[in-house]
Amino acid sequence: MKTIIQIPEPWSQISELFVALGDAHRQRILLSFDKDERLTILQIVEGSQLSRTAVTHHLKVLERGGALQSEKIGREVYFWVNKPFMQQALQNVIDYIKEDI
């Protein structure tokens, strides 16, 4: 048995991603994006049953977890799915599972 004192950085990022994906509202927000689509907060709110405040909260969690990226252009903030990060994080988990321990 190994003693783990500190979670390695790649795994802390995975943890935040799993927190972000662990809520049905956040899952619905992610699934509302079409391929390579960028959406504003207002567009996401229009497609949701949540208030703007709730959507904003969930977007922050998704962004902190690495599932979304954003860019402010003028007065609007555009969000898009960060598929490369999610793919790498999930691949790290798969690689760990496949290891012979």
All heavy atoms as an XYZ file, in Angstrom:
826
protein
N       0.843     -1.187      0.000
C       0.000      0.000      0.000
C       0.884      1.244      0.000
O       1.839      1.327      0.752
C      -0.903      0.001      1.221
C      -1.808      1.185      1.272
S      -3.050      1.037      2.537
C      -2.441      2.210      3.708
N       0.516      2.201     -0.867
C       1.236      3.470     -0.921
C       0.555      4.462      0.011
O      -0.659      4.445      0.174
C       1.192      4.056     -2.327
C       1.927      3.277     -3.364
C       1.988      4.078     -4.647
C       1.027      3.486     -5.643
N       1.037      4.141     -6.937
N       1.347      5.323      0.599
C       0.801      6.417      1.389
C       0.763      7.657      0.503
O       1.775      8.061     -0.058
C       1.676      6.696      2.626
O       1.735      5.514      3.403
C       1.102      7.827      3.437
N      -0.420      8.226      0.356
C      -0.599      9.434     -0.461
C      -0.797     10.609      0.481
O      -1.791     10.682      1.212
C      -1.817      9.299     -1.408
C      -1.683      8.065     -2.290
C      -1.996     10.563     -2.239
C      -0.514      8.091     -3.237
N       0.152     11.520      0.479
C       0.083     12.680      1.364
C      -0.670     13.817      0.689
O      -1.503     14.471      1.284
C       1.499     13.129      1.775
C       2.158     12.012      2.591
C       1.459     14.435      2.547
C       3.612     12.239      2.893
N      -0.365     14.024     -0.586
C      -1.000     15.112     -1.319
C      -1.512     14.580     -2.648
O      -0.860     13.772     -3.303
C       0.010     16.235     -1.566
C      -0.601     17.457     -2.195
C       0.400     18.598     -2.261
O       1.526     18.491     -1.791
N      -0.013     19.695     -2.852
N      -2.693     15.032     -3.019
C      -3.277     14.638     -4.301
C      -2.464     15.304     -5.408
O      -2.262     16.520     -5.387
C      -4.760     15.079     -4.399
C      -5.595     14.487     -3.275
C      -5.347     14.759     -5.766
C      -5.751     12.992     -3.336
N      -2.000     14.524     -6.397
C      -1.267     15.135     -7.512
C      -2.151     16.124     -8.267
O      -3.369     15.942     -8.358
C      -0.908     13.939     -8.406
C      -1.108     12.733     -7.570
C      -2.109     13.083     -6.515
N      -1.539     17.156     -8.828
C      -2.283     18.215     -9.518
C      -3.248     17.681    -10.579
O      -4.406     18.105    -10.613
C      -1.313     19.233    -10.143
C      -2.004     20.382    -10.857
C      -2.920     21.209     -9.966
O      -2.672     21.298     -8.754
O      -3.910     21.755    -10.486
N      -2.833     16.748    -11.445
C      -3.802     16.249    -12.434
C      -5.049     15.641    -11.783
O      -6.146     15.752    -12.307
C      -3.022     15.184    -13.213
C      -1.596     15.542    -13.013
C      -1.511     16.163    -11.648
N      -4.858     15.012    -10.620
C      -6.003     14.394     -9.948
C      -6.882     15.429     -9.258
O      -8.094     15.250     -9.163
C      -5.540     13.328     -8.963
C      -5.250     12.060     -9.693
C      -4.078     11.715    -10.309
C      -6.169     10.999     -9.949
N      -4.214     10.495    -10.914
C      -5.478     10.031    -10.707
C      -7.497     10.776     -9.601
C      -6.080      8.858    -11.133
C      -8.083      9.606    -10.015
C      -7.383      8.656    -10.780
N      -6.312     16.523     -8.782
C      -7.163     17.558     -8.181
C      -8.042     18.186     -9.251
O      -9.189     18.545     -8.993
C      -6.328     18.609     -7.454
O      -5.528     19.326     -8.358
N      -7.512     18.310    -10.468
C      -8.322     18.822    -11.572
C      -9.438     17.844    -11.924
O     -10.550     18.250    -12.230
C      -7.443     19.090    -12.783
C      -6.478     20.232    -12.569
C      -5.504     20.388    -13.717
O      -5.357     19.512    -14.559
N      -4.814     21.509    -13.751
N      -9.141     16.565    -11.862
C     -10.158     15.546    -12.125
C     -11.255     15.634    -11.076
O     -12.440     15.548    -11.386
C      -9.528     14.138    -12.161
C      -8.617     13.993    -13.382
C     -10.609     13.059    -12.170
C      -7.748     12.752    -13.361
N     -10.849     15.830     -9.839
C     -11.818     15.942     -8.746
C     -12.791     17.093     -8.995
O     -14.005     16.939     -8.837
C     -11.075     16.147     -7.424
O     -11.971     16.394     -6.383
N     -12.264     18.250     -9.380
C     -13.124     19.409     -9.659
C     -14.050     19.142    -10.841
O     -15.202     19.581    -10.843
C     -12.270     20.655     -9.924
C     -11.566     21.190     -8.703
C     -12.520     21.742     -7.661
O     -13.552     22.337     -8.017
O     -12.222     21.576     -6.467
N     -13.561     18.409    -11.844
C     -14.407     18.060    -12.984
C     -15.552     17.160    -12.539
O     -16.702     17.365    -12.925
C     -13.591     17.384    -14.086
C     -14.394     16.904    -15.304
C     -15.100     18.060    -15.994
C     -13.488     16.152    -16.271
N     -15.247     16.169    -11.707
C     -16.295     15.270    -11.230
C     -17.322     16.013    -10.374
O     -18.515     15.727    -10.450
C     -15.710     14.092    -10.461
C     -15.082     13.042    -11.350
C     -14.273     12.077    -10.809
C     -15.291     13.019    -12.724
C     -13.692     11.086    -11.616
C     -14.723     12.054    -13.534
C     -13.923     11.085    -12.978
N     -16.865     16.973     -9.585
C     -17.808     17.806     -8.813
C     -18.722     18.547     -9.789
O     -19.938     18.576     -9.621
C     -17.056     18.804     -7.902
C     -18.002     19.868     -7.357
C     -16.364     18.067     -6.770
N     -18.130     19.120    -10.832
C     -18.910     19.881    -11.808
C     -19.921     18.992    -12.528
O     -21.052     19.413    -12.788
C     -17.974     20.546    -12.825
N     -19.524     17.766    -12.835
C     -20.409     16.861    -13.574
C     -21.401     16.134    -12.676
O     -22.294     15.457    -13.173
C     -19.567     15.829    -14.340
C     -18.633     16.384    -15.403
C     -17.791     15.266    -16.008
C     -19.399     17.123    -16.473
N     -21.258     16.303    -11.373
C     -22.065     15.548    -10.431
C     -23.436     16.132    -10.138
O     -24.085     15.727     -9.161
N     -23.904     17.056    -10.935
C     -25.198     17.693    -10.704
C     -26.013     17.635    -11.994
O     -25.504     17.973    -13.073
C     -24.983     19.150    -10.278
C     -26.273     19.879    -10.034
O     -26.772     19.843     -8.893
O     -26.802     20.482    -10.997
N     -27.268     17.244    -11.874
C     -28.122     17.091    -13.061
C     -28.333     18.416    -13.794
O     -28.390     18.440    -15.035
C     -29.464     16.479    -12.672
N     -28.440     19.519    -13.073
C     -28.609     20.816    -13.739
C     -27.377     21.150    -14.578
O     -27.495     21.629    -15.708
C     -28.837     21.937    -12.726
C     -30.127     21.825    -11.988
N     -31.350     21.858    -12.611
C     -30.380     21.672    -10.665
C     -32.306     21.733    -11.709
N     -31.735     21.612    -10.525
N     -26.197     20.893    -14.024
C     -24.975     21.180    -14.771
C     -24.826     20.235    -15.960
O     -24.347     20.636    -17.023
C     -23.765     21.115    -13.841
C     -23.761     22.274    -12.840
C     -22.479     22.409    -12.098
N     -22.259     21.424    -11.065
C     -22.668     21.524     -9.810
N     -23.353     22.598     -9.424
N     -22.391     20.584     -8.938
N     -25.254     19.009    -15.802
C     -25.225     18.074    -16.926
C     -26.132     18.572    -18.051
O     -25.764     18.547    -19.224
C     -25.656     16.679    -16.477
C     -24.657     16.011    -15.563
C     -25.193     14.737    -14.946
O     -26.182     14.168    -15.412
N     -24.545     14.274    -13.882
N     -27.328     19.053    -17.700
C     -28.245     19.573    -18.711
C     -27.660     20.796    -19.413
O     -27.815     20.965    -20.629
C     -29.598     19.912    -18.098
C     -30.468     18.695    -17.831
C     -31.916     19.028    -17.635
N     -32.467     19.245    -16.334
C     -32.313     18.525    -15.229
N     -31.533     17.494    -15.225
N     -32.926     18.807    -14.120
N     -26.988     21.658    -18.645
C     -26.355     22.834    -19.258
C     -25.304     22.378    -20.265
O     -25.270     22.866    -21.403
C     -25.741     23.758    -18.181
C     -26.863     24.471    -17.403
C     -24.790     24.776    -18.808
C     -26.399     25.235    -16.173
N     -24.450     21.441    -19.880
C     -23.421     20.947    -20.812
C     -24.034     20.339    -22.059
O     -23.568     20.578    -23.173
C     -22.553     19.890    -20.124
C     -21.345     20.367    -19.357
C     -20.592     19.188    -18.764
C     -20.419     21.202    -20.214
N     -25.082     19.563    -21.874
C     -25.714     18.884    -23.003
C     -26.485     19.843    -23.905
O     -26.860     19.470    -25.023
C     -26.631     17.768    -22.501
C     -25.899     16.601    -21.831
C     -26.892     15.662    -21.154
C     -25.034     15.856    -22.828
N     -26.713     21.068    -23.453
C     -27.440     22.037    -24.273
C     -26.555     22.630    -25.378
O     -27.061     23.239    -26.315
C     -28.015     23.157    -23.407
O     -26.985     23.976    -22.886
N     -25.248     22.444    -25.282
C     -24.333     22.968    -26.305
C     -24.279     22.019    -27.493
O     -24.095     20.818    -27.332
C     -22.912     23.093    -25.735
C     -22.725     24.239    -24.787
C     -23.075     24.114    -23.456
C     -22.182     25.438    -25.224
C     -22.888     25.155    -22.561
C     -21.993     26.487    -24.338
C     -22.349     26.350    -23.010
N     -24.433     22.572    -28.690
C     -24.170     21.805    -29.907
C     -22.658     21.771    -30.118
O     -21.911     22.542    -29.490
C     -24.845     22.450    -31.121
C     -26.361     22.259    -31.113
O     -26.831     21.246    -30.551
O     -27.062     23.127    -31.672
N     -22.215     20.939    -31.035
C     -20.785     20.811    -31.309
C     -20.182     22.173    -31.674
O     -20.705     22.879    -32.536
C     -20.561     19.814    -32.447
C     -19.105     19.563    -32.723
C     -18.899     18.566    -33.834
C     -17.408     18.395    -34.022
N     -17.038     17.727    -35.193
N     -19.109     22.519    -30.978
C     -18.356     23.761    -31.218
C     -19.189     25.028    -31.040
O     -18.815     26.094    -31.547
C     -17.712     23.758    -32.605
C     -16.715     22.623    -32.780
O     -16.027     22.288    -31.793
O     -16.639     22.066    -33.890
N     -20.293     24.938    -30.336
C     -21.163     26.096    -30.129
C     -20.684     26.936    -28.948
O     -20.197     26.407    -27.952
C     -22.597     25.617    -29.871
C     -23.599     26.743    -29.740
C     -25.026     26.243    -29.619
O     -25.249     25.224    -28.939
O     -25.905     26.869    -30.222
N     -20.849     28.238    -29.067
C     -20.575     29.181    -27.988
C     -21.894     29.849    -27.627
O     -22.608     30.329    -28.511
C     -19.553     30.230    -28.408
C     -18.174     29.634    -28.614
C     -17.189     30.679    -29.086
N     -15.872     30.075    -29.192
C     -14.758     30.623    -28.708
N     -14.808     31.795    -28.110
N     -13.604     30.022    -28.838
N     -22.201     29.861    -26.345
C     -23.466     30.422    -25.872
C     -23.219     31.486    -24.817
O     -22.286     31.373    -24.016
C     -24.348     29.328    -25.265
C     -24.799     28.202    -26.186
C     -25.502     27.112    -25.379
C     -25.711     28.734    -27.278
N     -24.103     32.490    -24.793
C     -24.064     33.496    -23.738
C     -24.900     33.006    -22.555
O     -25.678     32.060    -22.680
C     -24.638     34.836    -24.224
O     -26.038     34.659    -24.497
C     -23.904     35.354    -25.448
N     -24.746     33.691    -21.437
C     -25.539     33.342    -20.254
C     -27.025     33.432    -20.579
O     -27.800     32.541    -20.218
C     -25.183     34.253    -19.061
C     -23.753     33.983    -18.603
C     -26.165     34.066    -17.913
C     -23.246     34.938    -17.551
N     -27.427     34.486    -21.278
C     -28.846     34.649    -21.608
C     -29.361     33.502    -22.474
O     -30.480     33.023    -22.275
C     -29.095     35.986    -22.295
C     -28.976     37.214    -21.395
C     -29.195     38.490    -22.209
C     -29.945     37.144    -20.239
N     -28.573     33.058    -23.432
C     -28.984     31.922    -24.267
C     -29.128     30.654    -23.431
O     -30.059     29.876    -23.648
C     -27.970     31.699    -25.393
C     -27.978     32.794    -26.437
C     -26.825     32.656    -27.415
O     -25.681     32.426    -27.014
N     -27.123     32.804    -28.700
N     -28.225     30.461    -22.491
C     -28.301     29.278    -21.627
C     -29.518     29.360    -20.717
O     -30.231     28.379    -20.531
C     -26.992     29.112    -20.830
C     -25.828     28.861    -21.804
C     -27.104     27.975    -19.817
C     -24.446     28.997    -21.187
N     -29.783     30.551    -20.182
C     -30.959     30.740    -19.314
C     -32.237     30.457    -20.103
O     -33.156     29.810    -19.589
C     -30.981     32.165    -18.715
C     -32.313     32.466    -18.050
C     -29.836     32.334    -17.724
N     -32.317     30.932    -21.349
C     -33.506     30.714    -22.176
C     -33.793     29.234    -22.382
O     -34.945     28.828    -22.465
C     -33.339     31.396    -23.537
C     -33.438     32.899    -23.495
C     -33.097     33.544    -24.833
O     -32.855     32.819    -25.824
O     -33.059     34.787    -24.873
N     -32.757     28.420    -22.456
C     -32.931     26.990    -22.660
C     -33.028     26.200    -21.371
O     -33.017     24.972    -21.388
N     -33.133     26.894    -20.258
C     -33.137     26.241    -18.948
C     -34.396     26.609    -18.168
O     -35.065     27.589    -18.482
C     -31.897     26.704    -18.162
O     -31.932     26.229    -16.847
N     -34.681     25.824    -17.168
C     -35.793     26.142    -16.265
C     -35.291     26.853    -15.017
O     -36.056     27.123    -14.103
C     -36.524     24.863    -15.871
C     -37.167     24.151    -17.033
C     -37.800     22.835    -16.628
O     -37.583     22.325    -15.547
N     -38.597     22.280    -17.522
N     -34.009     27.171    -14.999
C     -33.392     27.802    -13.840
C     -33.357     29.314    -13.991
O     -33.391     29.841    -15.101
C     -31.962     27.280    -13.666
C     -31.792     25.784    -13.476
C     -30.317     25.425    -13.494
C     -32.446     25.332    -12.182
N     -33.234     29.995    -12.862
C     -33.078     31.447    -12.878
C     -31.690     31.810    -13.390
O     -30.774     30.980    -13.421
C     -33.248     32.008    -11.467
O     -32.149     31.611    -10.654
N     -31.538     33.071    -13.770
C     -30.223     33.531    -14.230
C     -29.183     33.360    -13.132
O     -28.043     32.967    -13.393
C     -30.303     34.984    -14.679
C     -28.974     35.490    -15.197
C     -29.033     36.951    -15.596
N     -27.692     37.392    -15.958
C     -27.405     38.070    -17.036
N     -28.351     38.414    -17.871
N     -26.170     38.432    -17.288
N     -29.553     33.636    -11.897
C     -28.627     33.482    -10.770
C     -28.180     32.040    -10.629
O     -26.984     31.770    -10.444
C     -29.289     33.966     -9.460
O     -29.706     35.324     -9.631
C     -28.342     33.856     -8.285
N     -29.110     31.106    -10.736
C     -28.769     29.688    -10.613
C     -27.881     29.244    -11.777
O     -26.895     28.527    -11.578
C     -30.034     28.835    -10.549
N     -28.215     29.680    -12.988
C     -27.404     29.322    -14.157
C     -25.993     29.878    -13.992
O     -25.007     29.176    -14.244
C     -28.056     29.823    -15.466
C     -27.075     29.729    -16.633
C     -29.315     29.027    -15.765
N     -25.877     31.120    -13.545
C     -24.569     31.732    -13.331
C     -23.744     30.922    -12.341
O     -22.552     30.673    -12.557
C     -24.727     33.187    -12.855
O     -25.431     33.929    -13.861
C     -23.381     33.839    -12.590
N     -24.370     30.491    -11.264
C     -23.685     29.652    -10.269
C     -23.180     28.362    -10.920
O     -22.011     27.991    -10.762
C     -24.616     29.325     -9.103
C     -24.113     28.194     -8.261
N     -23.060     28.334     -7.383
C     -24.496     26.891     -8.200
C     -22.817     27.155     -6.814
N     -23.682     26.277     -7.287
N     -24.045     27.687    -11.654
C     -23.662     26.418    -12.272
C     -22.569     26.614    -13.325
O     -21.665     25.777    -13.456
C     -24.882     25.722    -12.877
C     -25.808     25.178    -11.841
N     -25.426     24.255    -10.894
C     -27.118     25.427    -11.596
C     -26.450     23.952    -10.116
N     -27.489     24.665    -10.523
N     -22.623     27.721    -14.055
C     -21.573     28.004    -15.039
C     -20.220     28.192    -14.355
O     -19.188     27.721    -14.852
C     -21.930     29.238    -15.867
C     -23.099     29.072    -16.838
C     -23.466     30.416    -17.455
C     -22.784     28.046    -17.907
N     -20.217     28.857    -13.206
C     -18.963     29.042    -12.460
C     -18.392     27.702    -12.010
O     -17.183     27.476    -12.084
C     -19.195     29.954    -11.254
C     -19.370     31.400    -11.616
C     -19.615     32.252    -10.383
C     -19.885     33.686    -10.762
N     -20.214     34.524     -9.601
N     -19.264     26.816    -11.534
C     -18.804     25.489    -11.100
C     -18.259     24.705    -12.290
O     -17.203     24.065    -12.197
C     -19.933     24.713    -10.386
C     -19.504     23.285    -10.062
C     -20.365     25.437     -9.110
N     -18.956     24.756    -13.411
C     -18.506     24.055    -14.613
C     -17.174     24.617    -15.119
O     -16.293     23.864    -15.544
C     -19.569     24.137    -15.713
C     -20.795     23.262    -15.499
C     -21.943     23.705    -16.398
C     -20.458     21.793    -15.721
N     -17.024     25.914    -15.044
C     -15.771     26.526    -15.498
C     -14.632     26.190    -14.531
O     -13.530     25.850    -14.959
C     -15.948     28.038    -15.637
C     -14.812     28.699    -16.378
C     -15.107     30.139    -16.742
O     -15.982     30.775    -16.124
O     -14.427     30.627    -17.663
N     -14.884     26.269    -13.234
C     -13.871     25.927    -12.235
C     -13.432     24.471    -12.378
O     -12.268     24.140    -12.199
C     -14.390     26.203    -10.823
C     -13.354     26.002     -9.736
C     -13.819     26.445     -8.360
N     -15.080     25.843     -7.970
C     -16.212     26.507     -7.717
N     -16.244     27.810     -7.811
N     -17.303     25.869     -7.364
N     -14.366     23.614    -12.751
C     -14.059     22.202    -12.931
C     -13.403     21.886    -14.263
O     -12.990     20.750    -14.496
N     -13.319     22.870    -15.147
C     -12.663     22.664    -16.430
C     -13.580     22.193    -17.542
O     -13.135     22.004    -18.671
N     -14.865     22.002    -17.243
C     -15.800     21.510    -18.258
C     -16.173     22.594    -19.267
O     -16.514     22.287    -20.408
C     -17.067     20.963    -17.597
N     -16.107     23.845    -18.852
C     -16.416     24.973    -19.736
C     -15.257     25.952    -19.748
O     -14.510     26.057    -18.775
C     -17.656     25.728    -19.257
C     -19.021     25.078    -19.405
C     -20.101     26.013    -18.879
C     -19.303     24.696    -20.846
N     -15.163     26.660    -20.843
C     -14.270     27.807    -20.952
C     -15.131     29.003    -21.311
O     -16.261     28.842    -21.804
C     -13.214     27.578    -22.024
C     -12.181     26.547    -21.634
C     -11.107     26.421    -22.686
O     -11.394     26.007    -23.792
N      -9.888     26.793    -22.343
N     -14.587     30.196    -21.083
C     -15.356     31.392    -21.420
C     -14.435     32.487    -21.932
O     -13.231     32.464    -21.703
C     -16.126     31.897    -20.198
O     -15.225     32.392    -19.222
N     -15.069     33.430    -22.617
C     -14.363     34.595    -23.119
C     -15.341     35.759    -23.135
O     -16.478     35.617    -23.597
C     -13.848     34.337    -24.535
C     -13.139     35.520    -25.151
C     -12.678     35.259    -26.571
O     -13.254     34.388    -27.261
O     -11.726     35.937    -26.999
N     -14.889     36.899    -22.625
C     -15.721     38.095    -22.648
C     -15.422     38.855    -23.927
O     -14.266     39.177    -24.219
C     -15.453     38.970    -21.431
C     -16.375     40.158    -21.348
C     -16.235     40.894    -20.040
C     -17.277     42.006    -20.007
N     -17.339     42.651    -18.720
N     -16.466     39.121    -24.695
C     -16.361     39.900    -25.922
C     -17.364     41.039    -25.794
O     -18.573     40.808    -25.807
C     -16.650     39.044    -27.173
C     -15.658     37.877    -27.253
C     -16.605     39.901    -28.428
C     -15.932     36.896    -28.368
N     -16.843     42.235    -25.649
C     -17.728     43.377    -25.409
C     -18.410     43.216    -24.066
O     -17.761     43.014    -23.050
N     -19.726     43.264    -24.097
C     -20.500     43.123    -22.856
C     -20.947     41.690    -22.587
O     -21.499     41.400    -21.543
C     -21.724     44.032    -22.921
C     -21.341     45.503    -22.999
C     -22.544     46.369    -23.109
N     -23.370     46.195    -21.924
C     -24.246     47.062    -21.481
N     -24.425     48.169    -22.142
N     -24.950     46.826    -20.407
N     -20.727     40.816    -23.541
C     -21.184     39.429    -23.431
C     -20.045     38.496    -23.038
O     -18.902     38.694    -23.428
C     -21.773     38.947    -24.764
C     -23.010     39.684    -25.214
C     -24.227     39.407    -24.357
O     -24.262     38.383    -23.641
O     -25.159     40.226    -24.404
N     -20.408     37.473    -22.265
C     -19.477     36.395    -21.942
C     -19.975     35.162    -22.682
O     -21.139     34.775    -22.548
C     -19.411     36.127    -20.425
C     -18.473     34.962    -20.141
C     -18.966     37.378    -19.679
N     -19.104     34.579    -23.476
C     -19.445     33.386    -24.243
C     -18.804     32.166    -23.590
O     -17.643     32.212    -23.174
C     -18.951     33.520    -25.692
C     -19.726     34.543    -26.476
C     -19.356     35.881    -26.452
C     -20.837     34.176    -27.216
C     -20.083     36.833    -27.151
C     -21.567     35.122    -27.928
C     -21.185     36.439    -27.886
O     -21.912     37.379    -28.583
N     -19.576     31.102    -23.507
C     -19.115     29.843    -22.918
C     -19.102     28.768    -23.989
O     -19.918     28.778    -24.902
C     -20.061     29.409    -21.792
C     -19.999     30.302    -20.590
C     -20.804     31.424    -20.505
C     -19.135     30.017    -19.544
C     -20.752     32.257    -19.398
C     -19.075     30.839    -18.438
C     -19.883     31.963    -18.359
N     -18.178     27.824    -23.857
C     -18.130     26.655    -24.730
C     -17.577     25.483    -23.934
O     -16.905     25.659    -22.921
C     -17.325     26.920    -25.993
C     -15.864     27.210    -25.781
C     -14.840     26.316    -25.801
C     -15.270     28.489    -25.513
N     -13.649     26.938    -25.567
C     -13.893     28.286    -25.380
C     -15.778     29.775    -25.370
C     -13.000     29.315    -25.112
C     -14.891     30.804    -25.099
C     -13.530     30.571    -24.983
N     -17.882     24.291    -24.416
C     -17.464     23.058    -23.743
C     -15.978     22.835    -24.000
O     -15.511     22.932    -25.133
C     -18.293     21.854    -24.242
C     -17.829     20.569    -23.571
C     -19.783     22.092    -23.984
N     -15.263     22.539    -22.936
C     -13.829     22.291    -22.996
C     -13.587     20.788    -23.151
O     -13.131     20.115    -22.230
C     -13.146     22.834    -21.738
C     -11.641     22.797    -21.830
O     -11.071     22.326    -22.805
N     -10.993     23.290    -20.787
N     -13.898     20.284    -24.331
C     -13.790     18.850    -24.583
C     -12.369     18.313    -24.448
O     -12.181     17.230    -23.891
C     -14.385     18.488    -25.936
C     -15.897     18.581    -25.948
C     -16.476     18.141    -27.266
C     -17.988     18.242    -27.227
N     -18.581     17.794    -28.488
N     -11.339     19.020    -24.930
C      -9.988     18.474    -24.780
C      -9.608     18.220    -23.312
O      -9.036     17.183    -22.981
C      -9.081     19.539    -25.406
C      -9.963     20.259    -26.372
C     -11.328     20.252    -25.729
N      -9.955     19.164    -22.423
C      -9.643     18.973    -21.006
C     -10.400     17.782    -20.434
O      -9.827     16.945    -19.729
C      -9.979     20.230    -20.198
C      -9.834     19.993    -18.710
C      -8.581     19.991    -18.130
C     -10.952     19.739    -17.921
C      -8.444     19.738    -16.766
C     -10.815     19.488    -16.570
C      -9.568     19.493    -15.985
N     -11.694     17.701    -20.738
C     -12.488     16.592    -20.196
C     -11.988     15.255    -20.724
O     -11.901     14.278    -19.980
C     -13.977     16.791    -20.498
C     -14.587     17.922    -19.696
S     -16.390     17.906    -19.686
C     -16.764     18.174    -21.392
N     -11.642     15.191    -22.007
C     -11.124     13.947    -22.580
C      -9.838     13.528    -21.883
O      -9.659     12.352    -21.547
C     -10.897     14.100    -24.079
C     -12.164     14.153    -24.877
C     -11.921     14.481    -26.344
O     -10.914     15.098    -26.705
N     -12.845     14.080    -27.194
N      -8.931     14.478    -21.649
C      -7.661     14.156    -21.001
C      -7.883     13.711    -19.558
O      -7.265     12.747    -19.101
C      -6.704     15.346    -21.047
C      -5.327     15.028    -20.487
C      -4.650     13.901    -21.241
O      -4.486     13.976    -22.455
N      -4.249     12.848    -20.543
N      -8.754     14.407    -18.842
C      -9.024     14.039    -17.455
C      -9.606     12.637    -17.366
O      -9.168     11.816    -16.538
C      -9.981     15.057    -16.816
N     -10.561     12.338    -18.218
C     -11.171     11.007    -18.199
C     -10.184      9.943    -18.672
O     -10.173      8.825    -18.158
C     -12.449     11.003    -19.023
C     -13.563     11.884    -18.453
C     -14.734     11.939    -19.418
C     -14.010     11.416    -17.089
N      -9.309     10.308    -19.614
C      -8.285      9.356    -20.055
C      -7.312      9.043    -18.923
O      -6.873      7.900    -18.770
C      -7.533      9.896    -21.273
C      -6.586      8.886    -21.890
C      -7.332      7.655    -22.397
O      -8.272      7.753    -23.169
N      -6.903      6.477    -21.951
N      -6.980     10.044    -18.106
C      -6.117      9.809    -16.944
C      -6.752      8.795    -15.997
O      -6.062      7.928    -15.458
C      -5.833     11.112    -16.201
C      -4.911     12.034    -16.966
O      -4.254     11.634    -17.921
N      -4.881     13.290    -16.557
N      -8.054      8.904    -15.801
C      -8.754      7.948    -14.936
C      -8.741      6.564    -15.571
O      -8.452      5.562    -14.906
C     -10.204      8.414    -14.648
C     -10.984      7.349    -13.905
C     -10.191      9.715    -13.864
N      -9.015      6.488    -16.856
C      -9.014      5.193    -17.556
C      -7.625      4.563    -17.491
O      -7.492      3.360    -17.215
C      -9.490      5.366    -19.012
C     -10.984      5.698    -19.024
C      -9.200      4.110    -19.833
C     -11.503      6.181    -20.364
N      -6.580      5.367    -17.706
C      -5.216      4.847    -17.643
C      -4.918      4.292    -16.255
O      -4.295      3.237    -16.118
C      -4.195      5.928    -18.000
C      -4.255      6.328    -19.467
O      -4.871      5.601    -20.265
O      -3.685      7.394    -19.791
N      -5.369      4.982    -15.228
C      -5.146      4.515    -13.865
C      -5.871      3.182    -13.631
O      -5.312      2.246    -13.034
C      -5.616      5.556    -12.848
C      -5.529      5.050    -11.436
C      -4.299      4.973    -10.791
C      -6.669      4.627    -10.751
C      -4.207      4.494     -9.490
C      -6.581      4.136     -9.463
C      -5.356      4.071     -8.835
O      -5.265      3.594     -7.564
N      -7.091      3.087    -14.110
C      -7.875      1.863    -13.921
C      -7.211      0.688    -14.636
O      -7.224     -0.438    -14.130
C      -9.319      2.070    -14.438
C     -10.062      3.057    -13.544
C     -10.075      0.745    -14.509
C     -11.379      3.540    -14.108
N      -6.615      0.953    -15.781
C      -5.989     -0.110    -16.570
C      -4.643     -0.558    -16.000
O      -4.167     -1.631    -16.350
C      -5.794      0.345    -18.019
C      -7.079      0.414    -18.799
C      -6.787      0.838    -20.226
C      -8.045      0.812    -21.056
N      -7.782      1.219    -22.453
N      -4.021      0.270    -15.147
C      -2.724     -0.078    -14.576
C      -2.820     -1.348    -13.739
O      -3.809     -1.570    -13.053
C      -2.216      1.045    -13.660
C      -1.667      2.227    -14.350
C      -1.181      3.268    -13.358
O      -1.128      3.012    -12.146
O      -0.855      4.377    -13.814
N      -1.763     -2.118    -13.773
C      -1.637     -3.252    -12.864
C      -1.061     -2.713    -11.559
O       0.070     -2.244    -11.531
C      -0.709     -4.329    -13.431
C      -1.324     -5.031    -14.625
O      -2.562     -5.108    -14.688
O      -0.559     -5.485    -15.494
N      -1.848     -2.766    -10.541
C      -1.397     -2.243     -9.243
C      -0.817     -3.370     -8.412
O      -1.268     -4.432     -8.338
C      -2.556     -1.560     -8.500
C      -3.037     -0.393     -9.334
C      -2.110     -1.098     -7.140
C      -4.232      0.316     -8.780
